[in-house]
Amino acid sequence: MMNTSSKADSSYASPAHIDPSLYSLLGESDATRIQYILKDRIIMHTPFKRITNQVGWMMREPIRTRARGLVVQGEPGFGKTTLGEYIQSRYPRRLDNATKKPLPFAVMISMSGARDARTIYNRILETLNVPVAAYYRIADRELTVLRVLREINCRMLVLDEAQDIVNGSEREQLRALEAIKLLTNELHLPIVALGTKRVERAFRADEHLAARFAITALPQWKRNDELLDFLAAYERTLPLRKASGLTSPALVKAILKQSDGVLDHILRVLRFAAVYAIESGEERITLANLAAAEEFPDFELLEDAA
């Protein structure tokens, strides 16, 4: 039976296991708390912090003649797109309040299915809502991209699904890499390329790009201090009225077994387990909740949410 009360028991007023900003949620209905649990959120875990710190340096350091690049590898579900979206939200397009001039910002495009320079230029222009005539040649689109990115003070380009470059023909791959190299050369623009292991192969194919791009990776999680820190931080975002102790050996073992150490799977398991914790009235994640999380909870649990 779901709890639809508007106020939590006074004993739950200031629990140490969650962030104080969530105290008021403990008095909401089960459905409202479940809606909150299911929302996407970013946990600043150690590998994520390491990469975003490097990105911060690339954004803020003086413009370099040879712009630096970063390739971030990771298999599907490891958090690459989330990383790209975070970079874009961290450095949004906006004006300086005093001068009204554009501040440095990051542009993110998807490279899914993009195997040539024309598509890359089109996606940049589409993302920036810049119309181009259908009859524009590649050279026209190239000049338009360069002009617009200069005018709006773009300081970083993020390429999601960058491994798709290698899906094209050798000629297409060469043209796509030439387009990326042009942006780094003409605009001195740092580039972050996100993709699977194949993305390294694409950027090693050009000796100039290979010299400029560092390679790093988002990890497959295993039992270590980084995982324990992540689980402890995630527990603090869950509006459950009792401590789950997600870093306990038994729960860590179960979480890794059910998720294979893939970040998206870990998050799915924890979200569903938290929903079952509320539905059962236990108010904490247990081994039984984790086992139940293999299946979707009843969608009717959401129907009472405001």
Secondary structure, DSSP 8 states (H G I E B T S, - for coil): -----SS--GGGSS-TTS-GGGGGGGGS-HHHHHHHHHS------HHHHHHHHHHHHHHHS---SS--EEEEE--TTSSHHHHHHHHHHHS---B-TTT--B--EEEEEE-TT--SHHHHHHHHHHHTT----TT--HHHHHHHHHHHHHHTTEEEEEEETGGGGGGS-HHHHHHHHHHHHHHHHHH---EEEEESTHHHHHHHSSHHHHHHEEEEE-----SSHHHHHHHHHHHTTS--SS---TTSHHHHHHHHHHHTT-HHHHHHHHHHHHHHHHHHT--S--HHHHHHTTS---GGGGTT--
